Amino acid sequence: MQMSSVRNPISDLRDLGIVDASNVHFQLSPEVLVSQTLTRNQGVLTDTGALAINTGEFTGRSPKDKFIVKDELTATTVNWNDFNLPISDETFDKLYTRITTYLSGKEVWMRDCYACADNDYRLNIRVVTETPWASLFAYNMFLRPTEEELEYLHTDWTIIQAPGCFADPATDGTRQHNFSVISFSKKMILIGGSAYTGEVKKGIFTILNYVLPHDKGVLSMHCSANIGQDGDTAVFFGLSGTGKTTLSADPERKLIGDDEHGWTSNGVFNFEGGCYAKCIDLSEEKEPQIFHAVREGALLENITFYPETNRVNYADKSITENTRVSYPLHYIDNAMEPSIGGIPKNIFFLTCDAYGVLPPISRLSPGQAMYQFISGYTAKVAGTEAGVTEPKSTFSACFGAPFLPLHPAKYAQMLGERMRKHKVNVWLVNTGWTGGAYGTGKRIKLSYTRAMISAALSGSLNKVAYTDHPIFGFAQPETCPGVPADVLDPRNTWEDKKAYDKQAKDLASQFIRNFEKYASEAEKEILAAAPKI
């Protein structure tokens, strides 16, 4: 156990209500955490030196079991809906007693870390876990304080994660035995019954999505970001599986971060200190930077091996399609340090269109950009949530509705103000299907998507002719370097043009129906950007 002259982990645990811990492991190095995981038979090493573990019952988030305490602070500020489920303070206290009692007398791992690369908005986090590899995940994903900083680090928020602690729905007020509960008043996150590490990551993202816009005037974003040699920052919005991590990992540009950022009056900053990449079908050819990041210290989740080897079979979906790897940001050789960039010049909305309707890239007017941002259309890719086994179309406001405690209009208003003030170019990029819907069409080639984004970033797409999509109104480029012209118009990729028209009208109807709940708060320019049937 590492202990500073000021911080006393045993005393701190006792203050949390966790008493008589059999052993307290504080701020251990990745090497020691890996060794402890192996010693306890909780994981194995791959041929590249990465640690592979299995998260057990849950291999994805369980959004129906995530709750926010409804109290004086949150009652009128949180947008209560299917994602922000209320729970009473009394229920939180029951779960808190249950989880601290469960951990009392057991081995416990503790880590002090922080979120937000911009020190003006830094959030110090203490993570308490019951496994060494969960502490490794926290080391990889959050920012790491120096030894000097640890001496006097003040904890702003505490996470307690105990996968072996099961709730009793009959007495604890939960839906089932697993739970993830946030108390903004107590500044604490409780996670029990699930070992899926994404619950830890998204718990912190959820609180930042409340604190930064509500208290600090900072736009929080579910996006990746990178920066070019000329200092131009690009932002990539999108839900899990749409390509944020893949497309932002560009060898020609420095990576700011792959998933969560804030936008201040000066620029953007990364919330995290690492990447949490999907690795299904991962290959050196398609995603070399991510592929080479799977090495010592990286944590692989729910993968399998080729028979009688410790070489990962990235194509195997037998456990889940949501196979993941976490690693520190500096494992990407061209990562930005510190992970801060200037005002974005280009914004990309990434959508995985399961219907094969949307263009592979299109330029959006300000009204269209806001309409698409509020709509947040994509497809839930198999495995990112429990129970999702194949792509399913969905509308997720601001490309991150499950993690937004405030009303979507708040984030949309802040983005709109910044887009107009800085005259940002906004592009809609379909990383989904072409030539037909899922099951008949094909996934758009990654090489084409990269070429289109490169053309947008370089300004090449500012010099070509455009055609407006007849239903959605998007400006589709007629040519793009490195991409066959017939790919750029989605209707051309369908053998049956009438079938495409029918599918496009059906998707347009879904957009219109979905937007009805936002129409009363939308400006005329945004309403005019709705698809025309």
C-alpha angles and dihedrals in degrees: 000000000000115000131179125214090253106032118069110188094190091054091044091053090050089053088055091053096256105126136181095013108189091222132357117209109195126190095338121182121253090250093057093044091052091048091050091050091052093046090053092048091240095127147003135227121249124220089264093053097255119138115243121201138168119231092205122212096009120053095165141026120294103214095179089062098051115102139182121208109247108216140131092296098049106025095094101020103053118078099232111212143121090307100038101055116183124232128179126251088240090056090049090053090052091052091044091054091046095051096043091047089049093053095044110107093015135103110273133193120208131189133180114208139138145225130226121051091217104084091211088070102030117151116198114215133193113202119198116190139168096222131056093226092057087056088051089054090054090049091052099043106039129057116271121231120219121250089255092052091050091063094071104015113150114212113231098176134016128209120196113190121183115161091184093058109094123193123225105229091201093061105016100054096237128131094238140341097294124070144171113195130181124199112190091186094053092034092227140127121204119197120182138163095021130082094190103126093208088078089065094048096045092044090064091042089055094053092047088051086060103037101044101049095033100043107017107033091238121138109233114207138193094221147107122238140197138174132225131224089264092054096256112150122214126194126204118200121194147118124262112298097023094103108266095135095038098047097042091053093084118157089213093056135049115249115236094179143317107229124004131041145157126224115213131174087273103044143284132314134190119248093205142055097215149027130257104199131183108238104187106134090001112173137175090234097054102032109016097165095052091041092055092045089068094093141103109341095019117120118220119197129208098343127142134218135233109262115287093358139090092228112120119244099212092182094061112106096174094116098031142320086233095079108158144189127199123198138157116275092244089066084080101079095218098043117145114248115231093022097237130119139180131259108312117256095188131030122195123198106204117205130175101214108200091188098060092232108115122080117256087242133002137168117241131211116226090261093048090047092055092044091052093044093053091044095048095191119190140118124266102241116224114274102016090105131029111267097019108118102162136022112290125186115242142164113228113179114238088001090281113058095150089064101041114100093178127066112281089237089069093059093040092052092051093048092047092052092051095044093053096041094052098031093233121191110238124201132184111216122191110208091173133078136336133181091034142347125295108300096031106037129057133249111259109258114260090222090059092049091050091049092051093049091047090052091051092048094048093049093245091125090058089069102052134085120261136207123202117237105246095228108024097033094222116152105245117199112235092210137021130178111257096012127097109245094231090061093061095067107057093203090063091059094060119085091206106053093184090055089053092050091051092048092047092052091049092052090046089054090053090053092050094048092047093050094054091088091057099039096093091060098040125101121240091254090057094045090050089058093067116118116268118230 
